[in-house]
Amino acid sequence: MLDAPSMAGSLAVRNVAHAYGRVPVLRDLSFTLAPGEIGCLLGPSGCGKSTLLRCVAGFEPVRSGQIALADRVLSTPATMVPPEARSIGMVFQDFALFPHLSVAGNVAFGLGQRSPDERNARVREMLDLVGMPGESARYPHELSGGQQQRVALARALAPAPGLMLLDEPFSSLDVELRERLSIEVRAILEATGTTALLVTHDQREAFAFADTIGVMRDGVLLQWASAYDLYHRPSSRFVAGFVGEGTFVRGVGNGGHGVDTELGTLPSALAVASGTPVDVLLRPDDIVHDDDAPTRLRLVGKAFRGAQFMYALALPSGTRVLSLVPSHHDHALGEMIGIRLDVEHVVVFPAAAHP
C-alpha cells in the first residue's frame, strides 16, 4: 500500500514577486493547485518559470506575496521555511543522482528517520512503482537516461511529499523517450495522489502532463487554464501564438456578433463595432479540406506528419493559413484546393499594425 502524501498538498501562490537586485523576475504572480492536481508553468527561456519553482522549493526568497502548502505558510518577505522542512520533492533536469550510491541508496537517501526494515520496504515499493524492480544494486552510471530519471522520481517520492516539483525533467532525453516517460510519470503521480508542478518550454509535454497550465512571459502569468482553454480561448495574442499552431487573418466588425473576413463571416461572442479592424485566430483544425467547397486556395507549403499533412494555403491577400489534412490527400504545391471553415471558437483580438 502506498503511503499517503504527508500533507494535503494544496499549493497557493499569492501575489508573489521576486527580483535579482533591481531586475524584476516575477511580477505579482498568483495561482493555486488543489490536492492531487498536476500543474505546469509553460513559457520561453527567461520568462521566470524556473525562478518561481525555486521560490516554491525554498531556494529563493520572495520580495512580496506568499507561498503556502496545505495552508501552511512557507514563504513571505519575513518568513522562509528551509527547503528540507517543506515536505516538497524535486526532480531536476540533470537527475542529480549520487554517483557513489546504488539505486537503493539513492532512493533511501531521504528516509533517514525510518528503521532499516522500513527503509528497505519503502525502497522496494518505490522501485516497483517506477518499473525498476530488481535494480536496487546497480549504480547510476550503469543506467540509461530514462532509468536514471525513474530513480530520481522514486527518490523524490519516497518520503511521501505533499508537493512534487519537476524542473524540465525530460528535456535531456530523446523525443520518443521524453513523451513516453512523461505519460508514465503522470500516471505515477496520479497513483500516489501527489500534487505536482512541472516547468517546461515544450507545449506538447505540458499538454500531455498537466491538468492546468500557466503560460508565462517576462515574469507575468498571462493565463492559468486547461490545455483546451489555452488552445481555444487564449486570453492574449502571446498565448494564442505560443500555444499550438495558428495564423491571424484580418477581419472587420460588422456591427453585430460577427466579423467579416476573406474567408467569409464568422460569428463572434463579442459584438465588434462596424468597421473596426480585428485579427481573427484560425487554427489548422478550423480549416477543413473539402474538394466540393466553392472556396479554393492555393497550396504553397506542406509538411508530412505521418497520418496528416500540414498545408500552408495562400489567401488572395497573400496571408497564409494552415490546415491539417489527412495524408492520403497528397496535393501538389501550387494546386488550388477546396476548403471550408469549421470554427467552433472564434477568437478575436484588436488588429495589430502588421497582422
GUNU-42105 format. One record per residue (C-alpha): x, y, z. Coordinates in nm, 4 decimals. Example, Ala and Ser with C-alpha at 12.3 -4.5 7.8 and 13.67 -1.06 7.14 Angstrom:
% residues 2
@u: 1.2300	v: -0.4500	w: 0.7800
@u: 1.3670	v: -0.1060	w: 0.7140
END
This chain:
% residues 355
@u: 0.0000	v: 0.0000	w: 0.0000
@u: 0.1403	v: 0.3394	w: -0.0977
@u: 0.1845	v: 0.5911	w: 0.1799
@u: -0.0482	v: 0.8885	w: 0.1596
@u: 0.1230	v: 1.2219	w: 0.0991
@u: 0.2424	v: 1.3689	w: 0.4271
@u: 0.0294	v: 1.6821	w: 0.3826
@u: -0.2925	v: 1.7626	w: 0.1983
@u: -0.0818	v: 1.9141	w: -0.0780
@u: -0.2847	v: 2.2196	w: -0.1832
@u: -0.0461	v: 2.4834	w: -0.3202
@u: -0.1316	v: 2.8554	w: -0.3080
@u: 0.0937	v: 3.1159	w: -0.4695
@u: -0.0429	v: 3.4620	w: -0.3909
@u: 0.0858	v: 3.7872	w: -0.5448
@u: 0.4459	v: 3.6665	w: -0.5496
@u: 0.7179	v: 3.8978	w: -0.6761
@u: 1.0915	v: 3.8341	w: -0.6955
@u: 1.3893	v: 4.0291	w: -0.8238
@u: 1.7648	v: 3.9963	w: -0.8612
@u: 1.8852	v: 4.3309	w: -0.7354
@u: 1.6802	v: 4.5882	w: -0.9230
@u: 1.5874	v: 4.3496	w: -1.2030
@u: 1.2318	v: 4.2147	w: -1.1554
@u: 1.1930	v: 3.8449	w: -1.2383
@u: 0.8422	v: 3.7633	w: -1.1082
@u: 0.5608	v: 4.0189	w: -1.1053
@u: 0.2532	v: 3.9804	w: -0.8820
@u: 0.2046	v: 3.6159	w: -0.9719
@u: -0.0868	v: 3.4114	w: -0.8326
@u: -0.2309	v: 3.0620	w: -0.8860
@u: -0.3490	v: 2.7603	w: -0.6876
@u: -0.3251	v: 2.3828	w: -0.7177
@u: -0.5806	v: 2.1581	w: -0.5490
@u: -0.4628	v: 1.8438	w: -0.3652
@u: -0.3601	v: 1.5848	w: -0.6253
@u: -0.3745	v: 1.8345	w: -0.9127
@u: -0.0881	v: 1.8420	w: -1.1651
@u: 0.0047	v: 2.1878	w: -1.2886
@u: 0.2579	v: 2.3230	w: -1.5328
@u: 0.4377	v: 2.6529	w: -1.5881
@u: 0.4971	v: 2.6948	w: -1.9611
@u: 0.6912	v: 2.9676	w: -2.1319
@u: 1.0033	v: 3.0668	w: -2.3239
@u: 1.3501	v: 3.0703	w: -2.1706
@u: 1.3999	v: 3.3585	w: -1.9313
@u: 1.0309	v: 3.4086	w: -1.8504
@u: 1.0790	v: 3.3321	w: -1.4793
@u: 0.9222	v: 2.9873	w: -1.4549
@u: 1.2273	v: 2.8142	w: -1.3032
@u: 1.2763	v: 3.1049	w: -1.0611
@u: 0.9205	v: 3.0579	w: -0.9395
@u: 0.9868	v: 2.6868	w: -0.8891
@u: 1.2935	v: 2.7761	w: -0.6820
@u: 1.0828	v: 3.0135	w: -0.4727
@u: 0.8293	v: 2.7362	w: -0.4059
@u: 1.1113	v: 2.4947	w: -0.3192
@u: 1.2634	v: 2.7439	w: -0.0749
@u: 1.5860	v: 2.8072	w: -0.2673
@u: 1.4939	v: 3.1710	w: -0.3350
@u: 1.3136	v: 3.4274	w: -0.1135
@u: 1.0074	v: 3.6210	w: -0.2258
@u: 1.0162	v: 4.0008	w: -0.2357
@u: 0.6408	v: 4.0224	w: -0.1812
@u: 0.3441	v: 3.7870	w: -0.1620
@u: 0.3038	v: 3.4472	w: -0.0031
@u: 0.3540	v: 3.0783	w: -0.0821
@u: 0.1576	v: 2.8213	w: 0.1200
@u: 0.1271	v: 2.4418	w: 0.1075
@u: -0.1704	v: 2.2754	w: 0.2755
@u: -0.2495	v: 2.6103	w: 0.4433
@u: 0.0983	v: 2.6190	w: 0.5965
@u: 0.2802	v: 2.9410	w: 0.5035
@u: 0.6231	v: 2.8606	w: 0.3588
@u: 0.7406	v: 3.1943	w: 0.2195
@u: 0.6716	v: 3.5620	w: 0.2784
@u: 0.9156	v: 3.8550	w: 0.2762
@u: 0.9540	v: 3.7992	w: 0.6526
@u: 0.9313	v: 3.4174	w: 0.6665
@u: 1.1168	v: 3.1428	w: 0.4828
@u: 1.0809	v: 2.7786	w: 0.5830
@u: 1.4025	v: 2.5955	w: 0.4798
@u: 1.3762	v: 2.3592	w: 0.1796
@u: 1.4269	v: 2.0438	w: 0.3860
@u: 1.1318	v: 2.1329	w: 0.6118
@u: 0.8762	v: 2.1990	w: 0.3342
@u: 0.7661	v: 1.8414	w: 0.2517
@u: 0.8492	v: 1.9073	w: -0.1125
@u: 1.0154	v: 1.6625	w: -0.3508
@u: 1.2087	v: 1.7824	w: -0.6544
@u: 1.3203	v: 1.6204	w: -0.9797
@u: 1.5816	v: 1.8063	w: -1.1814
@u: 1.6744	v: 1.8169	w: -1.5492
@u: 2.0113	v: 1.6509	w: -1.4828
@u: 1.8636	v: 1.3860	w: -1.2473
@u: 2.1141	v: 1.4829	w: -0.9710
@u: 2.1674	v: 1.1243	w: -0.8565
@u: 2.4535	v: 1.0499	w: -0.6183
@u: 2.7080	v: 0.8561	w: -0.8295
@u: 2.8685	v: 0.6837	w: -0.5296
@u: 2.5339	v: 0.5425	w: -0.4094
@u: 2.3497	v: 0.2445	w: -0.5535
@u: 1.9958	v: 0.2760	w: -0.6824
@u: 1.8718	v: 0.1619	w: -0.3406
@u: 2.0987	v: 0.4114	w: -0.1676
@u: 1.9721	v: 0.6963	w: -0.3808
@u: 1.6064	v: 0.6110	w: -0.3213
@u: 1.6634	v: 0.5688	w: 0.0536
@u: 1.8535	v: 0.8965	w: 0.0873
@u: 1.5614	v: 1.0954	w: 0.2301
@u: 1.4363	v: 0.8172	w: 0.4603
@u: 1.6866	v: 0.8583	w: 0.7429
@u: 1.4219	v: 0.8754	w: 1.0163
@u: 1.2876	v: 0.5273	w: 0.9408
@u: 1.4145	v: 0.1924	w: 1.0646
@u: 1.6300	v: -0.0161	w: 0.8261
@u: 1.3402	v: -0.2545	w: 0.7606
@u: 1.1042	v: 0.0353	w: 0.6855
@u: 1.3609	v: 0.1959	w: 0.4551
@u: 1.4176	v: -0.1271	w: 0.2643
@u: 1.0447	v: -0.1861	w: 0.2262
@u: 0.9894	v: 0.1697	w: 0.1022
@u: 1.2762	v: 0.1397	w: -0.1492
@u: 1.1289	v: -0.1828	w: -0.2884
@u: 0.7857	v: -0.0198	w: -0.3067
@u: 0.9185	v: 0.2841	w: -0.4942
@u: 1.1246	v: 0.0790	w: -0.7388
@u: 0.8213	v: -0.1373	w: -0.8119
@u: 0.6175	v: 0.1792	w: -0.8652
@u: 0.8605	v: 0.3239	w: -1.1232
@u: 0.9034	v: -0.0080	w: -1.3045
@u: 1.2533	v: -0.0944	w: -1.1806
@u: 1.2163	v: -0.3956	w: -0.9520
@u: 1.5384	v: -0.5898	w: -0.9009
@u: 1.7604	v: -0.2923	w: -0.9958
@u: 1.8483	v: -0.1808	w: -0.6433
@u: 2.2167	v: -0.2884	w: -0.6561
@u: 2.3037	v: -0.1025	w: -0.9774
@u: 2.4760	v: 0.2360	w: -0.9891
@u: 2.3717	v: 0.5485	w: -1.1819
@u: 2.6463	v: 0.5141	w: -1.4440
@u: 2.5075	v: 0.1699	w: -1.5324
@u: 2.1615	v: 0.3072	w: -1.6131
@u: 2.0100	v: 0.4663	w: -1.9222
@u: 1.8812	v: 0.8220	w: -1.9114
@u: 1.5237	v: 0.7031	w: -1.8734
@u: 1.6183	v: 0.4679	w: -1.5899
@u: 1.8088	v: 0.7452	w: -1.4111
@u: 1.5039	v: 0.9684	w: -1.4333
@u: 1.2868	v: 0.6929	w: -1.2837
@u: 1.5294	v: 0.6557	w: -0.9933
@u: 1.5253	v: 1.0331	w: -0.9401
@u: 1.1454	v: 1.0228	w: -0.9296
@u: 1.1471	v: 0.7275	w: -0.6866
@u: 1.3895	v: 0.9137	w: -0.4595
@u: 1.1716	v: 1.2271	w: -0.4631
@u: 0.8527	v: 1.0281	w: -0.3933
@u: 0.9964	v: 0.8045	w: -0.1211
@u: 0.9373	v: 1.0467	w: 0.1711
@u: 0.5735	v: 1.0949	w: 0.0524
@u: 0.5974	v: 1.4711	w: -0.0084
@u: 0.2942	v: 1.6956	w: -0.0161
@u: 0.4174	v: 1.8539	w: -0.3399
@u: 0.6415	v: 1.7393	w: -0.6248
@u: 0.8350	v: 1.9946	w: -0.8307
@u: 0.9741	v: 1.8933	w: -1.1706
@u: 1.2191	v: 2.1308	w: -1.3411
@u: 1.2334	v: 2.0408	w: -1.7149
@u: 1.2883	v: 1.6762	w: -1.6106
@u: 1.2626	v: 1.5256	w: -1.9596
@u: 1.4498	v: 1.7811	w: -2.1720
@u: 1.7768	v: 1.5857	w: -2.1860
@u: 1.6036	v: 1.2723	w: -2.3184
@u: 1.5313	v: 1.1854	w: -2.6805
@u: 1.1883	v: 1.2784	w: -2.8140
@u: 1.0327	v: 0.9312	w: -2.8093
@u: 1.1539	v: 0.8538	w: -2.4565
@u: 1.0531	v: 1.2011	w: -2.3367
@u: 0.6926	v: 1.1551	w: -2.4472
@u: 0.6642	v: 0.8035	w: -2.3100
@u: 0.8251	v: 0.8870	w: -1.9773
@u: 0.6146	v: 1.1990	w: -1.9243
@u: 0.2999	v: 0.9875	w: -1.9583
@u: 0.4408	v: 0.7255	w: -1.7194
@u: 0.5419	v: 0.9873	w: -1.4618
@u: 0.1970	v: 1.1445	w: -1.4720
@u: 0.0423	v: 0.8014	w: -1.4076
@u: 0.2755	v: 0.7510	w: -1.1093
@u: 0.1859	v: 1.0902	w: -0.9613
@u: -0.1833	v: 1.0130	w: -1.0053
@u: -0.1390	v: 0.6735	w: -0.8389
@u: 0.0251	v: 0.8336	w: -0.5348
@u: -0.2186	v: 1.1273	w: -0.5214
@u: 0.0732	v: 1.3712	w: -0.5245
@u: 0.0231	v: 1.7364	w: -0.6122
@u: 0.2823	v: 1.8330	w: -0.8723
@u: 0.4140	v: 2.1371	w: -1.0588
@u: 0.6135	v: 2.0974	w: -1.3800
@u: 0.8256	v: 2.3611	w: -1.5540
@u: 0.8799	v: 2.3255	w: -1.9294
@u: 0.9081	v: 2.5216	w: -2.2535
@u: 0.7617	v: 2.2287	w: -2.4527
@u: 0.3878	v: 2.2712	w: -2.5068
@u: 0.3334	v: 1.9101	w: -2.6150
@u: 0.4880	v: 1.7961	w: -2.2890
@u: 0.2702	v: 2.0400	w: -2.0962
@u: -0.0460	v: 1.9253	w: -2.2750
@u: 0.0288	v: 1.5571	w: -2.2096
@u: 0.1337	v: 1.6028	w: -1.8470
@u: -0.0718	v: 1.8707	w: -1.6757
@u: -0.4310	v: 1.9260	w: -1.5673
@u: -0.3798	v: 2.3032	w: -1.5584
@u: -0.1176	v: 2.5105	w: -1.7384
@u: 0.0091	v: 2.8607	w: -1.6728
@u: 0.1641	v: 3.0496	w: -1.9640
@u: 0.4337	v: 3.2933	w: -1.8524
@u: 0.6099	v: 3.5838	w: -2.0208
@u: 0.8544	v: 3.8316	w: -1.8687
@u: 0.7719	v: 3.7231	w: -1.5151
@u: 0.3963	v: 3.7570	w: -1.5599
@u: 0.1453	v: 3.4721	w: -1.5518
@u: -0.0692	v: 3.5549	w: -1.8552
@u: -0.3242	v: 3.2732	w: -1.8270
@u: -0.3832	v: 2.9797	w: -1.5895
@u: -0.6214	v: 2.7348	w: -1.7572
@u: -0.6707	v: 2.3889	w: -1.9045
@u: -0.4885	v: 2.2991	w: -2.2252
@u: -0.8234	v: 2.3077	w: -2.4049
@u: -0.8950	v: 2.6649	w: -2.2968
@u: -0.5423	v: 2.7832	w: -2.3716
@u: -0.5776	v: 2.6469	w: -2.7244
@u: -0.9357	v: 2.7517	w: -2.7969
@u: -0.9801	v: 3.0502	w: -2.5639
@u: -0.6413	v: 3.2225	w: -2.5319
@u: -0.6539	v: 3.5421	w: -2.3295
@u: -0.3896	v: 3.7298	w: -2.5283
@u: -0.2126	v: 3.7339	w: -2.8635
@u: 0.1020	v: 3.5977	w: -2.6982
@u: -0.0803	v: 3.2955	w: -2.5538
@u: -0.2539	v: 3.2392	w: -2.8890
@u: 0.0786	v: 3.2422	w: -3.0708
@u: 0.2764	v: 3.0446	w: -2.8123
@u: 0.0263	v: 2.7630	w: -2.7611
@u: -0.0493	v: 2.5437	w: -3.0607
@u: -0.0219	v: 2.6471	w: -3.4222
@u: -0.2328	v: 2.9042	w: -3.5981
@u: -0.2378	v: 3.2228	w: -3.8008
@u: -0.4123	v: 3.5583	w: -3.7758
@u: -0.6459	v: 3.6730	w: -4.0519
@u: -0.7554	v: 4.0366	w: -4.0760
@u: -1.1275	v: 4.0925	w: -4.0222
@u: -1.3683	v: 4.3807	w: -3.9827
@u: -1.6549	v: 4.4047	w: -3.7356
@u: -1.9986	v: 4.4177	w: -3.8946
@u: -2.1742	v: 4.5900	w: -3.6067
@u: -2.3294	v: 4.2751	w: -3.4659
@u: -2.1941	v: 3.9483	w: -3.3325
@u: -1.9941	v: 3.8792	w: -3.6465
@u: -1.6628	v: 3.9525	w: -3.8171
@u: -1.6200	v: 3.9720	w: -4.1952
@u: -1.3022	v: 3.8100	w: -4.3340
@u: -1.1642	v: 3.6978	w: -4.6684
@u: -1.2987	v: 3.3539	w: -4.5877
@u: -1.6494	v: 3.4738	w: -4.5044
@u: -1.8333	v: 3.5994	w: -4.1981
@u: -1.7526	v: 3.4375	w: -3.8661
@u: -1.9699	v: 3.4631	w: -3.5548
@u: -1.8126	v: 3.6405	w: -3.2591
@u: -1.9092	v: 3.6033	w: -2.8952
@u: -1.8341	v: 3.9733	w: -2.8564
@u: -2.0047	v: 4.2484	w: -3.0532
@u: -1.7493	v: 4.4259	w: -3.2719
@u: -1.8352	v: 4.7770	w: -3.3870
@u: -1.8962	v: 4.8135	w: -3.7598
@u: -1.5745	v: 4.8848	w: -3.9483
@u: -1.3452	v: 4.8035	w: -3.6557
@u: -1.0369	v: 4.6122	w: -3.7773
@u: -0.9589	v: 4.2959	w: -3.5829
@u: -0.7366	v: 3.9912	w: -3.6151
@u: -0.9051	v: 3.6502	w: -3.6084
@u: -0.7119	v: 3.3469	w: -3.4867
@u: -0.7533	v: 3.0423	w: -3.7111
@u: -0.6143	v: 2.7068	w: -3.6010
@u: -0.5210	v: 2.4329	w: -3.8507
@u: -0.8256	v: 2.2305	w: -3.7441
@u: -1.0545	v: 2.5275	w: -3.8222
@u: -0.9822	v: 2.4963	w: -4.1960
@u: -1.1108	v: 2.1722	w: -4.3457
@u: -1.0067	v: 2.0410	w: -4.6862
@u: -1.3202	v: 1.9790	w: -4.8960
@u: -1.2943	v: 1.9133	w: -5.2712
@u: -1.6581	v: 2.0159	w: -5.3191
@u: -1.6290	v: 2.3501	w: -5.1389
@u: -1.6624	v: 2.6658	w: -5.3530
@u: -1.3763	v: 2.8429	w: -5.1717
@u: -1.0432	v: 2.7438	w: -5.3227
@u: -0.6959	v: 2.8392	w: -5.2006
@u: -0.3510	v: 2.7794	w: -5.3442
@u: -0.1270	v: 2.5244	w: -5.1716
@u: 0.2049	v: 2.6981	w: -5.1037
@u: 0.3626	v: 2.4719	w: -4.8414
@u: 0.3261	v: 2.1231	w: -4.6963
@u: 0.4845	v: 1.9191	w: -4.4190
@u: 0.4303	v: 1.5433	w: -4.3898
@u: 0.3359	v: 1.4329	w: -4.0373
@u: 0.2504	v: 1.0691	w: -4.0902
@u: -0.1272	v: 1.0478	w: -4.0658
@u: -0.1617	v: 1.4103	w: -4.1758
@u: -0.0121	v: 1.6874	w: -4.3850
@u: 0.0175	v: 2.0372	w: -4.2501
@u: -0.0778	v: 2.2501	w: -4.5512
@u: 0.0037	v: 2.6194	w: -4.5862
@u: -0.2591	v: 2.7889	w: -4.8020
@u: -0.2435	v: 3.1382	w: -4.9515
@u: -0.5412	v: 3.3735	w: -4.9358
@u: -0.5915	v: 3.6291	w: -5.2180
@u: -0.4368	v: 3.8970	w: -4.9923
@u: -0.1221	v: 3.6885	w: -4.9522
@u: -0.1986	v: 3.5918	w: -4.5908
@u: -0.1233	v: 3.2279	w: -4.5246
@u: -0.3387	v: 2.9947	w: -4.3183
@u: -0.2710	v: 2.6406	w: -4.2011
@u: -0.4822	v: 2.3295	w: -4.2474
@u: -0.4413	v: 1.9740	w: -4.1163
@u: -0.5296	v: 1.7332	w: -4.3981
@u: -0.5356	v: 1.3500	w: -4.3948
@u: -0.2161	v: 1.2302	w: -4.5626
@u: -0.3972	v: 1.0412	w: -4.8406
@u: -0.4849	v: 1.3871	w: -4.9813
@u: -0.1393	v: 1.4410	w: -5.1313
@u: -0.1829	v: 1.7565	w: -5.3400
@u: 0.0970	v: 1.9222	w: -5.5328
@u: 0.2399	v: 2.2614	w: -5.4452
@u: 0.0714	v: 2.5313	w: -5.6480
@u: -0.2543	v: 2.3374	w: -5.6758
@u: -0.5848	v: 2.5077	w: -5.5912
@u: -0.7767	v: 2.3042	w: -5.3319
@u: -1.1235	v: 2.3448	w: -5.1821
@u: -1.1629	v: 2.4418	w: -4.8161
@u: -1.4437	v: 2.5215	w: -4.5762
@u: -1.4398	v: 2.6707	w: -4.2287
@u: -1.5372	v: 2.4692	w: -3.9236
@u: -1.4732	v: 2.7207	w: -3.6449
@u: -1.6355	v: 2.6462	w: -3.3100
@u: -1.4338	v: 2.9007	w: -3.1084
@u: -1.3856	v: 3.2337	w: -3.2847
@u: -1.1007	v: 3.4187	w: -3.1132
@u: -1.0705	v: 3.7889	w: -3.1951
@u: -0.8039	v: 4.0404	w: -3.0919
@u: -0.7574	v: 4.4094	w: -3.1726
@u: -0.5828	v: 4.4411	w: -3.5074
@u: -0.2040	v: 4.4590	w: -3.4943
@u: -0.0194	v: 4.7115	w: -3.7069
@u: 0.1227	v: 4.4251	w: -3.9151
@u: -0.1064	v: 4.1191	w: -3.8985
END
